[in-house]
Amino acid sequence: MKTQILLTAILALSIQVMVNGQTPGNQTGRIVRTLPTLGAIKAHTNAKTVVTKAEAPKAAETQASAITSASPQNNVYYNAGSYKELLTQAEELLSDVRILRNEAENNTGQEKENYLKQANIIYKQAESNQVKAAEIAGKINKEQYRINKENLIAILAISQANAYSTNQANELIENAVVNLRLGQEMREEAYAMPTGAAKVGSLVNAEEKEALAINQQKKAVDILKAANPELASNINNILAGNTIAIR
């Protein structure tokens, strides 16, 4: 009975991760999570409504449909803060998956199957959140790279650095180009991956390459700033003139 009530509480508490998409004119997206934590699940173990073994699979399927229909589409506009929020939600979802799988290990038959089925539903939502977070990161990284590139072009145009410093900066810039391209290729390959886990892994690798490219650009800027102390104010003005704008 205890496990039935626990499953009832989990099934009864709707798990929905929604992004309220804005129109293209707006630049923010708000994420709302109504997922029950372990504490909330245990707090509901005294729920009056009990889903029977026969009804539980149907309830799980209904919830899976609700989650799918509530999932944000590709035309949703995000703000940069959505990235961290999605990752936080994914971690919480995965924590709930571990709870459910642990319950499955402690049960047999239909009850075990019900717990595993619910765990799989939530796991897919966690993967979906991770993918969306990676997509937001890609957008942010691409914009940051563009801004850094414009800054470097402007700085090189006024630079009076010696050949050694200039070559150092240019080498870093060239490496950044290569790493960004690799990151973009990894993103394209990710969508051909056969499993969600492989897709997420490839997208994470893409993020790392993009981050490396951006870091190399920043190092190039630092070298040029150090080599042009008399132009420090001009370079700072160039850097201040460009800001990242993610919608």
N, C-alpha and C positions, 0 to 999 in steps of 0.2 A: 504493500500500500504506500509506503514512504516513497519508493522510487516512482510509483505512478503519479503521486502528487507532485514530486519534483519535476517530472517530465511535463505534467500539466502546466505548472507555473512557467516553464520555459516556453512551451508552445503558446500559452495564453498571452505572454508578453511579446508583443510584436517587435521584431528586430528589423528596423528600417534605418538605412543611412541615406539621407536625402540631401541633395545640393539644390538649393533654390536658385535656379538659373536666372540670370539677369538678361535684359535685352542688350544688344551690342553697345548701346550707349552707356550702359552702366559698367562699372569696373570692379564690382565686388561680388563675391558669392558667399553665402552663409551656409554652413554645414550644421545640421542638427542630428544628434544621435540619441536614440531612445532605446538603446540596447541595455537589457538588465545585467547588472554585475552579479558576481557570485553572491554578494550579500543580499542583493535584491531577490535573487532566485530563492535563496534559503528563507528569506522573509516571507515568501509566498507559499511555503510548503504547507501552510494551513488553509490553502485555497479551498473553497466549498465545492467548486465544479471539478469533477474528476473525468479526465478523458480515458475511456476504456482502451484496452489493448487493440480492439478492432478500430476504434475511432482515431487513435494516435497517428497512424501512418497518413490518414486522410488530412488530419490537421497539419502535419508537417508539409504535405504537398501544397495545401492552401497557403501556408506561410511562405513557401518557396516562391509561389506565384506572386504573392504580394511584394516580396523583396525584389523580384525581377522587374515588376511593373514600376516600382518606386526608384529604381536605379537611375542615376543621372545619365543623360545622353551626351554625345560628343559635342553638341552645340552649346553646352553650358559654359558660361564665362566665369573664370575663377580669379580670386585674388591670391597674392603670394602666400597669405596665411593659411589658405586651404591645404597647402602641401603638408604642413606639420599636423594639421587637424586630421587629415585623412590617414596619415601614418599612425597617429595616436589611436584612432578608431580601429585601424587594422590590428594593432597590438592588443587592444581590448577584445576584439572579436576572436583573435587567436587564443587568448586566455580562456575565453568561454568554450572554445573548441576543446581545449585540453581538459576542462572540467567535464564536458559531455563524454569525451572518450574515456575518461577515468571512470565515469559512471557505467559506461558500456562494459568495461573490464570487470566490474563488480556485479554484472547481471548476465542473464542468459536468455536465449529464445527471443521472443517478440520484443521484450523490453530492451534487450541489447541492440536489436536491429533499429528500434526507434531512436535510441540515443545516437547511434552512429549516423543515421539518416539526418538527424537534426545537426549533428556536428559537421557533416558534409555541406549542408546548406549554408551554415555560418562561415565555413572555411572558404567557400567560393566567394562570399561577400567580402571576406578579408582580402583575398587575392584581387578582387575587383578594385578595392580601395587602394591597394598597393600599386596597381597599374595606373589608376587615375593620378595618384601622387607622382609617379614617375613621369607621366605626361605633363603635369604641371611643372615639374623640375626641368623637363626638356624645354619648355617654353621660356621659363625664367633664364636658363643657361644660354639659350640662343639669343635672347635680348641682351643679356649681360655681355656676351661675346661681341655682339654688334657694337655696343657702346664702347667697349674697350678698344676695339679695332679703330673706331673713329677717333678716339683719344690718341692712340698711337700714331695714326697718320698725321694728326695735327701737331703732335709733339715733335715728330721726326722732321716736319717741315720747318720748324724754328730751331731745331737742335744744332748745337755747335760742339757736340761731343767728338772725341777723337775716334779714329778708325776702330780701335779695339772695343770700346764701349758700344759703338754703333753696330759692329759685327755681332757682339754678344746679344744685343737687343733683337737684331734681325733673326738670329738663329732661334731665339725663344719664340719669336713671332711665327716663324716657319713651322716649328714644332707644334705650336698651338693650332695652326691650320690643320696639320695632320691629325692631331688628337680629336679635334672637333669633328672632322670628317669620319674618323673611326667611330666616334660616339653616335653620329647620325646613322651610319651603316648598321650599327648594333641595334638601334631602335627599329630600323626597317626589318631586320632579321627577327627581332623579337616577336613580331606579329605572325610569323610563319612557324613559330614554335608549337609543337604538338600538345604541350601541357601548360596549364596556368603557371605552375612553379617555374618552368623553364622560361616562360615569357617574362615573369617578374625578375628572374635572375639576369636575363639579358638586358633588361631595362636598367637594372641597378648597375651593371657593368658600363652601360652607356653613360649613365650619370657620372660615374667615376672618370671616364675619359673626358667628358665635357668639363668637369671640375678641374681636371689637370690642365686642359687648354686655357681655361680662365686664369688659373694660377700662373701659368707661363706668361700670359699677357701682363699680369700684374708685376711679375718680376722684371719684364722688359721695361715697364713704366718706371719702376724703381731705379733701374740702371740708368735710364735717360735722365731722371730727375737728379740723381747723384752726379752725373757727368755734366750737368748744366745748372750749377748753383746760382749763377747770375740770372737765370731765366726761371727761377723757382716760382715767383709770383705769377708769371705768364702761364706756366705749366699748371699751376694750381687752379687758375681761372678756367683753363681748358677742361680740367677734370671736373670742376664744379658745374660747368655748363651742361654736362650730360648726366642725366639721371635715369635709372631704370624705371620703366613704366610697364607694369604687367596688369592686364585686365582679366 
